[in-house]
Amino acid sequence: MEAKGILTAIIVFSLSFILFAFSEYYSTESFSFNETKPSIVKNDSWISKRDNLNITLELVPKVPTIDETTELSFEVRYLDNFKPFEDLNTRVTITDHDGRLFKFEDKFIPVTDGKFSVNYIFPDDGEHRIILQLYRNATPFTVSSFDLTIPHLTSLSQTDKILKPFIDFFNSVS
């Protein structure tokens, strides 16, 4: 009978601790169901009415991590009928807030079926700009740009470390 009481006390204590931890976690505004995530890409679509052109950018992962590979995927379509642009090549350059430039090999990247992508490792946080130079064959066609803000990594608090497995579990279920 005494062992049953101890087991019940342990279960009640554990559940109380978990409820307390969740309430602490939610009250710090670290996480909420209505959380609005800061936008990483300030302009994920670039439009040129003159060239009848719409270029969209998608990041994978959606929030890049410093020193890890991010795929920058672009889609190039006609503005008036949404069909993919064909017979284009591009060159991609990335700048950062310190004025550094990174050029993806000094060769053309073909736009196939209106799509192309490059992989990039962001070396630091802050403001970055992706500049696309589009060419028809080797003739310059147009230039577009996309602005990004890579977030500064913050270390997890003790509460975050404890709750992370629970949050990951509940996010995977929903």
N, C-alpha and C positions, 0 to 999 in steps of 0.2 A: 504494500500500500504506500509506503514511504517513497519507493522508487517511482511509482506512478505520479506522485505529487512533484517530485523533482523534475521528471520529464515534462510535466505540464508547465512548470515554472520556466524551464529552459525554452520551451516553444513560445510561451507568452512573451518572454524577454526578447527572443529573436525577432518575433513579429513586431514588437514595439520598436526595436532598434531599426528594422527595415523601414517602418512607417516614418520614424523620426528622420532617418537619412533621406528618404524621398522628399519629405516636407522641407528639409534644409536645402536640398538640391533645387527644388522648384522655386523656393523663395529667393534664391540668389540670382534668378533670371538667367542661369546658365543654360536652362533648357525649358521649353514649354511647348505645349501642343500648338500654340499660335505663334511660334517663333518666326520672326522675319529675318532671314539670313541676308547679310550684306551682299550686294551684288558684286561679283568678282569682275565680270565683263560689263563695262559701262555702256558699250554699244555693240550688241551681238549681231546687228544687221547694218549693212552699209548699202545705200541705194544711190544709183546714178540715173536720174531721169534722162540725161543727155545720151547716155550709152545704153539705156533700156536694160539696166543691170541691177541685180540684187545679190549681195554676197552675205552669207550668214556664217557665224563662227560658233562652234561648240567645243567645249573643253572636256576631256576625259582624263582624270576625274574632274568633276565640276568645280571643285575647290583644289587648285594645285598645292602641292606640298613642296617646300624648298628642298632642293637637291634630290628630287624624285622626278621621274619622267612623266610629262603631261603630253597627251596627244591633242594637237590643235587641228580640228577638222573643219574644212571650209566647203560650202556648197555655193556654186555660182549658177544663177538662173536668170532667165529673161524676166524683166519686171512686169511686162504686160500679159504673158501667157504661162509663166512659171516653168517653162521647159528648160532643161539644162543647157548651159552654154557649151558649145563644142569648139574645137580648134583653138584652144587657149593654152598658154604656158604662163608660169608665174615664177617670181622670185620673192622670197620671204626674208624680211629683216626684222629683228626685234631690238628695241632700244629700252633702256631703263632710266630711272631717275638720276643716275650719275652720268648719263651721256654715253654709256658703253653701247656698242653695236654688236650684234651677232647676225651673221649672214649664213644661211643654209647653203653650203657649198656654192661655188660660183657657177651654177648651171641652172637651166630651166627645169621647173617641176611641171610635168604635164597635168592638165586638168582633164580627167577622164570621166565621162558621163556627168559632167558638171561638178565633180568632187575631187578634192585632193586633201592630203593631210601631211603634217610634219610632227615629229616628236621633239620636245624641248625640255630641258631641265632648268627651271628658274633658279638662279644662284642666290637670290635674296628676295626679301619682301619689298613692298612698295609699288610705285607706279611703273608700268611697262606699256609699250606701244608696239603693236604688230603692224608692220607696213607691207602691203602686198603690191607688187608691181606686176600688172597683167600685160601679156604680150599676145598678139596674133602672129604666130610663127616667131620671128625675131623683131617684129615691129612693135614699139610701145603702144599700148592700148589705153590703159588708165591706171591710176594709183588709188588705193584705199587704205584705211587704217582702222585699227581696233584698239581701244584703251582698256587696260586691265589694272586691277589693284590686287596684288598678291598679299594675303593677310600675314601678319606677324604671328609666328607660332608661340603659343603660351603653354606653359607646363600645367598639367592637371593638378587641381587641388586634391587634398586627401579624400574629401567627400566624392569628388569626381572619380578618383581611382577606385573607390569602393563600389560606386554605383554603375560604372561603365559596363560591366558584364550584364547587369539587369537592363540598362537602357538599350544596349545592343540587342539583347534578346527580344524586348518588346518592339523595337524598331523592325526586327526581322519578321515578327509575326504580323504586323500591320501592313 
